[in-house]
């Protein structure tokens, strides 16, 4: 059985165009049958109600997105596009412009010019026949991240609603809402397919926990995927439990670097293939965005609700246990758990590197990018909508890594689209100046963008309060925890907006960092790996229970991956003992220690013989025929004759084949 599912309702793509009782038709752009060069982005699902498509072309227009639709009545249709001018938050002009093309005719309005907020913009009018398949295209005009959520075709004069609640009700009236219960229930549902989430799912399944992993992107790996390209930091197989890291080793790419590498180095398929292991009770489902939870009277989560980012189908799935590996504490926040965001004040934990007063500053979101050198000069638009780069503020850079960082003063979970957009604006603005105005522009003449992440990687977001909050004092005091698990092997690595960049631009887009050592590696307490306020919610990844300063050391992917293995082991204990994550600490800690000492069972190999003194023959049509220690019985004369024809001496004589006894021959 194929265990990676790219959505659970792709058949609905054929029905992307939805008829309305009033004679209109809604076409969801993320459901276009051919996306061309456009990419699906679920960043603002909670804010706008669905995912959207984006023309991520690094300044060169991308291929058209194409679909077809049939209209029940002939007539003159107004065509509305739900879109926004993304750069209008900061600058004038419109970076991402596009058109709608209907049956070869481009509608007159250049879209994406309507304002900084998502809203409906009139593309134009078109005469359409009844009952005939009409081709619809989104045509990118700039390559600078124009975006569109949906198209509305109507013979009337109404403008579709834009406010989220009204929009949802309107779509439901159109018959767009498609909701169902999942066909099966699970022991554990893991939300988030980054390194930690994968390790949770893989480890739990090896202890017999039937596990579903939901990932809102088209690939697994999170920051370690080819979409973001952050190599995994930290060390594995260390500390009191050196077997932790064995599962991580199976899925991690072989190579890594502190700068982004070509896509193949991130081995997305290696992570996916882990879910194809024969007999492993784990399934990963891609392109699924969890938007709500259901809880029982006892505070436990009973189900999560998720939406397919391509088809819009909504599904409810039930489980006994859940794990928030979203990086944003999405499930914990939906469940009403206490969370932490930003920097705790020094009065909270008396940490040396905490600010005097608490604030909401976080470590930022990085968009990595790569350039190449061509044989001839490569033009780049001299944009009029960029940030005011000058010779004094330009960055003479040929690529972007960790320091290309923005969003430190925004909400990483709920303002992700704008954070990503500002990072792109900074990259495009700087590059345009380098190519067209810089004193040293000749050095960049032959350079071109090779790749820019379409989503970027978050460094910090909401952290969830567990039964213990790990702090800087624990690290620097070398505290030994009875429930210590995987060890931290990264400095306290605090990122800040570069003061020079912030002074020049107001909103920063470059960072600097403080590295502070604390002595030997410290083991993270198990009590940091489940939510204090929800009895059946595990935590994995960036949202585990620690202070801002301690998190700066814990946050790297190899550390979080090992902690994911611990969560998977604990989930196995929960299933076996019928207990909660908290009870694993209170009642079954010794069993968890034994499992951490031994390590997770290895993934089944294609073929391995584990020693011994056995002897057996293998015929493709008969299977294995044991000689010793359990001699085969009920052999046919033909089988005996075939084995004897091989003239092999056996260490232990077979009663029939070697003629030393009598067995039944059929």
C-alpha positions, 0 to 999 in steps of 0.5 A, spaced: 500 500 500 502 506 498 503 510 504 504 517 502 498 520 499 498 527 496 491 529 498 485 525 499 480 528 494 484 529 488 478 527 484 475 534 486 480 537 481 475 536 476 470 540 479 474 546 481 469 550 478 463 550 482 456 552 479 452 557 483 444 558 484 444 565 481 448 563 475 455 564 477 461 560 477 466 560 482 473 557 480 478 556 486 485 557 483 489 552 487 485 547 484 487 548 477 488 542 473 495 545 471 498 549 475 504 551 470 509 555 474 504 557 479 505 554 486 500 553 491 501 557 498 497 555 504 500 561 508 494 565 509 489 559 510 486 561 517 486 569 514 483 568 508 479 561 508 483 557 503 490 557 500 492 561 493 496 560 487 503 565 487 507 566 481 514 565 484 518 567 478 524 571 481 523 576 476 521 572 470 514 571 468 512 563 470 508 559 465 500 560 465 496 556 470 490 552 466 484 549 467 477 549 464 470 550 466 463 549 463 457 554 464 450 553 464 447 559 461 450 563 455 451 570 456 456 576 458 460 574 464 463 579 469 470 576 472 472 577 479 479 575 481 480 575 489 487 578 490 492 583 493 498 587 491 503 584 496 508 590 496 503 595 498 504 594 505 511 597 504 512 601 497 508 604 492 507 600 485 505 593 484 510 588 483 506 582 482 501 583 476 497 578 472 491 577 467 486 572 466 485 569 459 479 566 457 479 562 451 485 566 448 482 573 450 486 576 455 481 580 460 483 588 460 485 589 467 492 588 470 490 584 477 494 584 483 494 592 483 488 593 488 491 594 495 494 591 500 489 587 503 485 581 500 479 583 496 475 582 489 478 585 483 474 586 477 478 583 471 473 584 465 467 582 462 467 576 457 461 573 452 461 565 454 457 560 451 453 554 454 455 547 456 462 548 452 468 547 456 472 554 456 479 554 457 481 559 463 488 561 464 492 565 469 497 569 466 503 572 470 506 579 467 512 580 472 515 574 475 514 577 482 509 573 486 503 575 483 497 571 487 490 569 486 485 565 491 479 564 486 475 567 480 468 568 480 464 568 474 457 572 474 452 574 469 449 579 475 452 585 478 454 582 485 461 583 488 462 576 492 463 577 500 470 578 502 469 578 510 471 571 512 465 569 515 461 571 510 465 568 505 465 561 508 457 562 508 457 564 501 461 558 499 457 553 503 451 556 499 454 555 492 455 548 494 463 548 495 464 546 502 465 538 502 466 535 509 466 528 511 469 523 516 475 520 515 474 512 513 479 510 519 481 512 526 488 512 529 492 511 535 496 517 534 495 523 529 502 527 528 500 534 525 507 537 522 511 533 517 518 536 519 524 532 521 521 532 528 514 530 526 517 525 521 521 522 527 515 522 532 511 518 526 516 513 524 518 511 531 511 511 534 509 506 528 515 501 530 512 500 537 505 498 534 502 505 534 497 506 528 500 513 526 497 518 521 502 524 519 499 530 516 503 535 512 501 542 509 506 542 504 507 537 498 513 534 501 516 532 507 522 535 511 520 542 513 526 546 514 530 540 511 526 540 505 528 542 498 523 548 499 527 551 504 534 548 504 536 548 511 541 543 513 540 540 520 544 542 525 546 539 532 549 532 533 546 525 534 547 519 538 550 522 544 549 523 551 546 518 556 542 515 551 546 514 545 541 510 541 537 516 540 538 519 533 538 512 530 531 513 526 533 520 524 539 517 521 535 513 517 531 519 514 537 525 514 540 527 508 547 525 507 550 532 506 549 539 509 552 545 509 551 552 512 549 555 506 543 552 501 545 547 496 541 544 490 535 541 491 537 534 490 542 534 497 535 535 501 533 528 499 526 529 499 524 522 497 528 519 502 524 522 507 518 520 503 520 512 502 520 511 510 513 511 510 513 505 504 516 500 509 512 494 509 508 492 515 509 499 518 503 502 521 504 509 519 501 513 513 503 520 511 498 525 507 501 531 504 497 538 502 493 537 508 492 544 513 489 542 520 484 548 522 480 546 528 480 541 533 474 538 537 475 536 545 471 532 550 469 534 556 475 532 560 479 536 555 482 531 551 482 532 543 478 527 540 479 529 533 482 534 528 479 537 522 483 539 516 483 541 509 486 539 502 490 545 500 488 543 493 481 541 493 478 544 499 475 538 501 475 538 509 476 531 513 475 530 520 479 524 523 479 521 530 485 519 535 487 517 542 493 521 542 495 527 538 502 531 537 503 538 535 509 538 531 507 544 527 512 549 529 507 554 531 503 551 536 497 551 532 494 545 535 495 547 542 493 554 541 486 551 538 486 546 544 486 552 549 493 551 551 498 556 555 503 558 550 509 563 550 511 568 545 517 572 544 522 574 550 520 573 557 523 578 561 528 577 566 523 577 572 521 570 569 527 566 570 532 570 572 536 568 565 542 572 564 540 573 556 533 575 557 531 582 556 529 586 563 522 587 560 518 581 556 516 583 549 514 579 543 521 580 539 522 573 536 528 570 532 526 571 525 524 568 518 529 566 513 528 566 506 535 562 503 537 563 495 542 561 490 545 565 484 549 562 478 553 565 473 551 565 466 556 565 460 553 572 458 550 578 462 543 577 465 538 583 465 534 584 471 528 589 472 530 596 475 524 595 479 520 602 481 516 598 487 522 596 491 525 598 498 530 605 497 537 601 497 543 606 496 550 605 495 551 605 503 545 600 504 546 595 499 549 588 500 554 586 496 552 578 496 551 573 491 546 568 495 542 568 502 543 564 508 541 564 515 542 572 515 536 573 510 532 574 516 525 578 517 519 578 521 522 579 528 517 584 530 511 580 527 507 574 529 510 568 526 504 564 526 498 569 523 502 574 519 507 569 515 505 571 508 507 578 510 513 576 513 515 572 507 513 577 502 518 583 506 523 578 505 522 577 498 521 585 497 528 586 500 531 580 496 529 583 490 530 590 492 537 589 493 538 585 487 535 590 482 540 595 485 546 591 484 544 589 477 542 596 475 545 601 479 551 599 484 558 601 483 560 594 482 555 592 478 559 589 473 561 584 478 554 581 478 553 582 470 553 575 469 549 573 475 542 570 475 537 567 480 538 560 481 533 559 486 529 563 492 525 559 497 517 560 496 516 560 503 522 561 507 524 557 514 521 560 521 526 560 526 521 561 532 514 562 533 509 560 539 512 555 544 507 551 548 507 550 556 509 543 558 510 540 565 517 543 565 519 549 562 527 549 560 531 555 561 538 558 560 539 557 568 538 549 567 543 549 561 549 553 564 547 550 571 549 543 567 542 541 571 541 533 571 534 531 570 531 524 572 527 525 566 533 527 561 532 525 554 536 527 548 542 532 549 542 539 546 549 540 542 548 547 539 550 554 543 545 558 545 544 561 539 540 568 539 538 571 533 537 579 533 535 584 527 542 587 525 542 594 528 545 597 522 539 594 517 534 596 522 536 603 523 536 604 515 530 601 513 525 601 520 523 594 519 529 589 519 531 584 514 538 582 516 540 579 522 546 578 527 547 572 532 550 571 539 553 564 540 554 563 548 556 556 550 554 553 557 559 547 558 557 540 556 551 538 553 544 538 557 539 533 556 532 535 555 527 533 560 521 529 558 516 533 561 518 539 556 515 534 550 507 534 552 502 540 553 500 542 561 493 543 559 491 538 554 491 531 557 493 527 550 497 532 546 505 531 545 509 536 543 515 536 538 519 541 534 519 548 535 514 548 540 516 544 546 516 547 553 522 552 554 524 559 555 526 563 549 533 563 551 533 556 552 530 555 545 535 558 542 540 552 543 534 546 543 531 549 536 536 545 531 533 539 527 538 534 529 536 535 537 529 536 535 529 530 531 531 526 537 526 529 541 521 526 536 524 519 537 522 520 545 515 522 543 514 516 539 517 511 544 512 515 549 506 514 545 508 507 544 507 506 552 501 510 552 498 505 547 500 499 551 499 502 558 492 506 556 495 512 559 496 519 558 503 523 556 504 525 563 503 518 566 509 516 562 513 521 566 509 519 573 508 512 572 512 509 567 519 513 566 523 507 567 520 503 561 521 510 557 529 510 559 529 502 557 527 504 550 531 510 550 537 506 552 535 500 547 533 505 541 527 504 536 527 498 533 530 498 526 526 499 520 525 492 516 530 491 511 529 488 504 533 482 506 538 480 512 540 474 516 542 475 523 547 469 524 546 462 527 547 455 524 541 454 520 540 451 513 535 451 508 534 451 501 530 457 497 526 455 491 522 461 488 516 457 487 516 453 494 519 458 498 524 456 504 525 449 506 528 448 512 534 443 513 535 445 521 533 446 526 526 445 524 526 440 518 521 441 513 516 435 513 511 433 508 516 434 502 514 432 495 518 426 491 520 432 486 522 436 492 527 431 495 529 429 488 531 437 486 535 438 493 539 431 492 541 433 485 544 439 488 549 434 492 550 439 498 553 436 505 549 438 511 551 440 517 545 437 521 543 431 517 535 431 514 532 425 516 529 424 509 533 428 504 540 425 507 537 418 508 537 417 515 530 417 517 523 417 515 519 422 514 512 423 510 513 424 503 507 426 499 
